[in-house]
Amino acid sequence: MNIARNITARATRAAGNFARKLIGEMFLAVMLLCLTASVLAEGVARVRVDMAIGPISVKVIDQAVDRASEEGRDLLIIQMDTPGGLDQSMRATCRKLLNSDLPTIVYVAPPGARAASAGLFIAYAANLIAMAPGTNIGAAHVVNMGGKMDSVMTDKVQNDAAAYITSIAKKRGRNVDWARRAVLESVSIDAQAALDSGVINILAKDMDDLLAQLEGKVVDLPAGPDTLHVAGKEVVEYALSFKDRFLKIITDPTIAFILFNLGWLGLMVELYNPGAILPGVVGVISLIMAFFAFQQLPINYAGLGLIIFAVILFILEIKIVSHGILAVGGVLSMLMGSLLLIDSPAPYLQISLTVIVTTVLVVSAFFLFVVSFAVKAHRRKVTTGMEGMVGQEGEMRTAESAFVAGELWRVVCDTPLAVGDKVKVLAVDNMRLKVEKIGGRS
């Protein structure tokens, strides 16, 4: 009985010791995880936006803000160099920054960079703005993405943009008067003037200088004021993914234009060389990428229609003898369509004139080659099928059949024929060859 009690007591004590040890280890593990999470949360994130403001930049900034928030970063630095961009994309990014619980700063850098047009709005929407020496900001005059507007509509759009940047400037405590002038008069200033005018908060030569000047700054977040402690913190780079870099490239107007022309040229090569496969595959892929890019750009569909009409004229030139009139019309239509393709006066949205001229010349040379090849093919004697038998020569093997083109054929002739006579095919009639005698037996 005593032995049983001793065994039970020992087992109870062992179980208790094991439980206490397990709980202690679990508590230690939880503390380590919390400490690790705290360490990982420290630091500053940076994302580079060196592109026109559009759907791609919206995605890049949105993802950076969300990721930095999830990781518990102290600050997100948006290093910017942009000529401007689309109004819809700009407003989407402004909304994201104005409602972010994460402190954000737009840093216009490196020297030579700019935050123009839509870039100014986004910079104003961030909690803080910094600029590197040798940079500029401003020139936010509204540029219509749908062609020329009348004066009434222009005033409406400009006043709306001025009111929008005024509201942002008041919320962030920045220079309202200058912001309105940037929109209505397209004024632009350098970094030092921007600092002196209260447009920006910091003039920083590099990242270390920026973090040092940010130390102790108070920013206004939706949850309340927050003091920054970022001096000497590690800066984690949020690099663009391969997908984003790829989309950034193909949405360039010049690249999209090249892809579009490469696409239909590839399909044309496949059409005239069935079975080549590669030109057709490249053509389809290029066209899909081009039309995706066109969705992100202010496309003038009259210009696109002229280019498509040019392709039709080039095809007809091959089918119809027009003595080059259709080809000339195709070249002119393509040139005009290329010049009208982008429906915006913004310089950063224009297709390079050099690329347009080069493309038109290449396309013209391609179709000149195709047309000349087609003409030669029409003039060339038929060498396949039943028509290809005309003109062939052979030898009589029996009184009614001749050996022509490697086969025995029944023949008819206006003159008597004998075995061994040389004959020439004049026509084909219901699987019989009409021939003439051209020589006797050899």
C-alpha positions in Angstrom: 0.0 0.0 0.0 2.8 2.4 1.0 4.7 1.4 -2.1 1.7 2.4 -4.3 1.4 5.7 -2.5 5.1 6.5 -3.0 4.9 5.7 -6.7 1.8 7.9 -7.1 3.4 10.8 -5.2 6.6 10.6 -7.3 4.6 10.5 -10.5 2.5 13.5 -9.4 5.7 15.5 -8.5 7.3 14.5 -11.8 4.2 15.6 -13.8 4.1 18.9 -11.9 7.8 19.5 -12.6 7.4 18.7 -16.3 4.3 21.0 -16.5 6.1 23.9 -14.8 9.2 23.4 -17.1 7.0 23.3 -20.2 5.1 26.4 -19.2 8.3 28.2 -18.5 9.8 27.2 -21.9 6.6 28.3 -23.7 6.6 31.6 -21.9 10.3 32.1 -22.9 9.5 31.3 -26.5 6.6 33.8 -26.6 8.9 36.5 -25.1 11.5 35.7 -27.7 8.9 35.9 -30.5 7.7 39.3 -29.2 11.2 40.6 -28.9 12.0 39.4 -32.5 8.8 41.0 -33.8 9.8 44.2 -32.0 13.2 44.2 -33.6 11.8 43.4 -37.1 9.4 46.3 -36.7 12.1 48.8 -36.2 13.5 50.6 -39.2 12.5 52.7 -42.2 11.2 51.5 -45.6 11.9 53.2 -48.9 10.3 52.7 -52.3 11.5 54.5 -55.4 8.9 56.0 -57.8 10.9 57.1 -60.9 8.2 56.9 -63.4 5.1 58.8 -64.7 2.2 58.7 -62.3 -0.3 56.0 -63.6 -1.8 52.7 -62.6 1.6 51.1 -62.1 2.8 53.8 -59.7 -0.5 53.6 -57.8 0.1 49.9 -57.3 3.7 50.3 -56.3 2.9 53.0 -53.6 -0.2 51.2 -52.3 1.8 47.9 -51.9 4.6 49.8 -50.2 2.3 51.5 -47.7 0.5 48.3 -46.9 3.7 46.3 -46.5 5.3 48.9 -44.3 2.2 49.1 -42.1 2.1 45.3 -41.7 5.8 45.1 -40.8 5.4 47.9 -38.3 7.9 50.2 -39.9 8.5 53.6 -38.3 8.3 55.5 -41.6 7.9 55.0 -45.4 10.1 57.1 -47.6 8.8 57.6 -51.2 11.8 58.6 -53.2 10.3 60.4 -56.2 11.4 61.5 -59.6 8.4 62.0 -61.9 7.3 64.4 -64.7 3.6 64.0 -63.6 0.9 61.7 -64.9 -2.8 60.8 -64.9 -5.2 62.7 -62.7 -7.2 59.6 -61.6 -4.0 57.8 -60.6 -2.7 60.9 -58.7 -6.0 61.2 -56.7 -5.9 57.5 -55.8 -2.4 57.8 -54.4 -3.3 61.0 -52.5 -6.2 59.3 -50.8 -4.0 56.5 -49.8 -1.4 58.8 -48.2 -3.9 61.1 -46.6 -5.6 58.2 -44.8 -2.5 56.2 -44.0 -1.8 55.3 -40.3 1.9 55.0 -41.3 4.0 58.2 -41.4 5.1 58.9 -45.0 7.5 61.3 -46.5 8.1 62.1 -50.2 11.8 62.7 -50.9 12.6 64.3 -54.2 16.0 62.8 -55.1 18.6 62.3 -56.4 20.0 65.6 -57.7 18.3 66.3 -61.0 15.0 64.7 -60.0 11.7 66.5 -60.0 8.2 66.2 -58.6 6.2 67.9 -61.3 2.5 68.1 -62.0 0.8 65.0 -60.4 4.0 64.5 -58.4 3.4 67.8 -56.6 -0.1 66.7 -55.4 1.3 63.4 -54.1 4.2 65.1 -52.3 1.7 67.5 -50.7 -0.4 64.5 -49.5 2.5 62.9 -47.6 3.1 63.8 -44.0 6.4 65.5 -44.9 8.3 66.6 -48.0 12.1 66.6 -48.4 14.2 67.5 -51.4 17.8 67.0 -52.3 19.9 69.9 -53.6 19.5 70.3 -57.4 15.9 69.2 -57.6 12.7 71.0 -58.3 9.0 70.8 -57.6 5.8 72.4 -59.1 4.5 73.0 -62.6 1.1 71.4 -61.7 -0.9 73.1 -64.4 -3.7 70.7 -65.6 -2.9 68.9 -68.8 -6.0 67.3 -70.4 -5.6 63.6 -71.3 -8.4 63.7 -73.8 -7.4 66.3 -76.3 -8.2 70.0 -76.5 -10.9 71.4 -74.1 -12.9 74.6 -74.6 -12.2 77.5 -72.2 -15.2 76.8 -70.0 -14.2 73.2 -69.4 -10.5 74.2 -68.9 -11.5 76.7 -66.2 -13.6 74.0 -64.5 -10.8 71.4 -64.5 -8.2 73.9 -63.3 -10.4 75.3 -60.5 -11.2 71.8 -59.4 -7.4 70.9 -59.2 -6.7 74.2 -57.4 -9.3 73.5 -54.8 -8.0 70.0 -54.4 -4.4 71.0 -53.7 -5.7 73.8 -51.4 -7.5 71.3 -49.2 -4.4 69.1 -49.1 -2.1 72.0 -48.3 -4.4 73.2 -45.4 -4.5 69.7 -44.0 -0.7 69.3 -44.1 0.0 72.9 -43.0 1.9 73.9 -46.2 2.1 77.0 -48.4 -1.4 77.3 -49.9 -0.8 80.3 -52.1 2.2 78.8 -53.8 0.4 75.5 -54.4 -2.5 77.3 -56.1 0.0 79.2 -58.3 1.7 75.9 -59.2 -1.7 74.6 -60.5 -3.0 77.8 -62.1 0.3 79.4 -63.4 2.6 76.3 -63.7 5.2 77.8 -61.4 8.1 75.6 -60.3 10.9 76.2 -57.7 14.1 74.6 -56.6 14.8 72.9 -53.4 16.2 75.8 -51.4 13.4 78.1 -52.5 10.8 75.5 -51.6 12.3 75.2 -48.1 12.3 79.0 -47.7 8.7 79.2 -48.9 7.3 76.6 -46.6 6.6 74.3 -49.5 8.8 71.5 -48.1 9.9 70.5 -44.6 13.5 69.4 -45.2 16.5 69.9 -47.5 18.6 66.8 -47.2 21.7 65.9 -49.2 21.4 62.1 -48.7 19.5 59.5 -46.7 21.6 59.7 -43.5 21.1 63.5 -43.5 17.4 63.0 -44.1 17.0 60.6 -41.2 19.0 62.8 -38.9 16.7 65.8 -39.7 13.6 63.7 -39.3 14.5 62.8 -35.7 11.9 64.2 -33.3 9.6 65.5 -36.0 5.9 65.3 -35.1 3.5 64.1 -37.8 -0.3 64.1 -37.8 -1.8 60.7 -38.3 -5.5 59.7 -38.3 -5.0 58.2 -34.9 -3.3 61.3 -33.5 0.2 63.0 -33.5 3.2 60.7 -33.7 6.9 61.6 -33.0 9.5 60.1 -35.3 12.6 58.4 -33.9 14.4 57.3 -37.0 18.0 58.7 -36.7 20.5 56.0 -37.6 17.8 53.4 -38.3 18.3 50.8 -41.1 16.6 51.7 -44.4 14.9 48.7 -46.0 14.5 48.9 -49.7 11.2 47.9 -51.3 12.4 47.0 -54.8 9.9 46.8 -57.6 9.0 43.2 -58.5 9.9 41.8 -61.9 6.2 42.1 -62.9 6.1 45.8 -61.9 9.3 46.6 -63.7 8.0 44.8 -66.8 4.7 46.7 -66.7 6.6 50.0 -66.2 8.5 49.3 -69.4 5.6 48.3 -71.7 3.4 51.2 -70.6 5.9 53.7 -71.9 4.1 55.2 -75.0 7.1 54.6 -77.3 7.5 51.0 -76.2 3.7 50.4 -76.6 3.8 51.9 -80.1 6.7 49.6 -81.1 4.9 46.5 -79.6 1.8 47.3 -81.6 3.6 47.6 -84.9 5.7 44.5 -84.1 2.5 42.6 -83.4 0.7 43.2 -86.6 3.9 42.8 -88.7 4.4 39.4 -87.0 0.9 38.4 -88.0 1.4 39.5 -91.5 4.6 37.5 -91.9 2.7 34.5 -90.5 -0.1 35.1 -92.9 2.2 35.0 -96.0 4.4 32.2 -94.6 1.9 29.7 -93.0 3.6 27.4 -90.6 6.4 29.7 -89.7 4.8 29.8 -86.2 7.4 32.1 -84.5 6.3 35.3 -86.2 2.7 34.6 -85.4 3.4 33.8 -81.7 5.6 37.0 -81.3 2.9 39.0 -83.1 0.0 37.8 -80.9 2.0 38.4 -77.7 3.2 41.8 -78.8 -0.4 42.9 -79.7 -1.8 41.7 -76.3 0.9 43.7 -74.5 0.3 46.7 -76.7 -3.4 46.8 -76.1 -2.8 46.4 -72.3 -0.5 49.4 -72.4 -3.1 51.3 -74.5 -5.6 50.9 -71.6 -3.2 52.8 -69.3 -2.5 55.6 -71.8 -4.7 58.4 -73.3 -5.1 56.8 -76.7 -6.7 58.8 -79.6 -8.8 56.1 -81.4 -8.8 58.2 -84.6 -5.0 57.7 -84.7 -5.3 54.0 -83.9 -7.9 53.7 -86.7 -5.6 55.4 -89.2 -2.9 52.9 -88.4 -5.3 49.9 -88.8 -6.5 51.5 -92.1 -2.9 51.7 -93.2 -2.5 48.0 -92.6 -5.6 47.3 -94.7 -4.2 49.4 -97.6 -0.9 47.5 -97.4 -2.7 44.2 -97.7 -4.9 45.4 -100.6 -1.7 46.6 -102.4 -0.6 43.0 -102.5 -4.0 41.7 -103.8 -4.9 44.6 -106.2 -2.7 46.1 -108.9 -2.8 49.8 -108.0 0.7 50.8 -109.2 1.7 51.8 -105.7 -1.2 54.2 -105.0 -2.5 52.0 -102.1 1.0 51.6 -100.7 1.6 55.4 -100.7 -1.8 55.8 -99.0 -0.8 53.3 -96.4 2.4 55.1 -95.6 0.7 58.4 -95.2 -2.1 56.9 -93.1 0.4 55.2 -90.8 2.4 58.4 -90.4 -0.6 60.5 -89.5 -2.0 57.8 -87.2 1.3 57.5 -85.4 1.4 61.2 -84.8 -2.2 61.3 -83.5 -2.0 58.1 -81.5 -1.4 59.7 -78.1 -4.2 62.1 -77.2 -2.2 64.4 -74.8 0.1 67.4 -75.2 2.2 66.3 -72.2 5.8 65.8 -73.3 6.3 62.6 -71.2 3.4 60.9 -73.0 4.6 61.6 -76.5 6.0 58.9 -78.8 9.5 59.7 -80.0 9.4 61.2 -83.5 12.6 59.3 -84.4 10.8 56.1 -83.5 7.7 57.0 -85.6 9.8 57.9 -88.7 11.9 54.7 -88.3 8.9 52.5 -87.8 7.1 54.0 -90.9 10.3 53.4 -93.0 10.7 49.8 -91.8 7.1 49.0 -92.4 7.3 50.6 -95.9 10.4 48.6 -96.7 8.8 45.4 -95.5 5.7 45.8 -97.7 7.8 46.9 -100.6 9.6 43.6 -100.3 6.4 41.7 -99.9 4.8 43.4 -102.9 7.8 42.8 -105.2 7.8 39.2 -104.1 4.1 38.8 -104.8 4.5 40.4 -108.3 7.3 38.0 -109.1 5.2 35.1 -107.9 2.4 36.1 -110.2 4.7 36.4 -113.2 6.4 33.1 -112.5 5.3 30.0 -114.4 3.2 27.6 -112.4 5.2 24.6 -111.4 2.8 22.7 -109.2 -0.6 21.1 -109.7 -2.1 20.2 -113.0 -1.3 23.6 -114.5 2.3 22.9 -113.7 2.3 20.2 -116.3 1.9 22.7 -119.2 5.2 23.1 -121.0 6.7 19.8 -119.6 8.3 17.5 -122.0 8.2 13.7 -122.1 8.6 10.5 -124.2 5.9 8.2 -125.6 6.0 4.8 -124.0 3.0 3.3 -125.8 0.8 4.5 -128.6 -1.5 6.3 -126.2 0.7 7.1 -123.1 3.7 9.2 -122.4 6.2 9.4 -119.5 6.0 13.0 -118.3 7.2 14.5 -114.9 8.0 11.0 -113.6 4.6 9.5 -114.3 2.7 7.8 -117.2 -0.1 9.9 -118.6 -2.7 9.2 -121.3 -2.1 11.7 -124.1 -3.9 13.0 -127.2 -2.3 14.6 -130.2 -3.4 16.0 -133.5 -0.7 14.0 -135.3 0.1 10.3 -135.1 2.6 9.4 -132.4 4.9 6.4 -132.0 6.7 4.8 -129.1 9.9 6.8 -128.4 8.6 10.1 -129.9 9.4 13.3 -127.9 6.3 15.3 -126.9 5.5 18.6 -125.2 2.4 19.2 -123.0 0.1 21.9 -124.3 -2.9 21.5 -121.9 -4.5 19.3 -119.4 -8.0 17.9 -120.1 -9.7 15.6 -117.6 -6.5 13.9 -116.5 -5.3 13.6 -120.1 -2.5 15.6 -121.6 -2.9 17.3 -124.9 0.6 17.2 -126.5 2.5 18.0 -129.6 5.3 16.1 -131.2 8.6 17.9 -130.9 10.9 15.1 -132.1 11.3 11.6 -133.2 12.9 8.7 -131.4 16.2 9.3 -129.8 
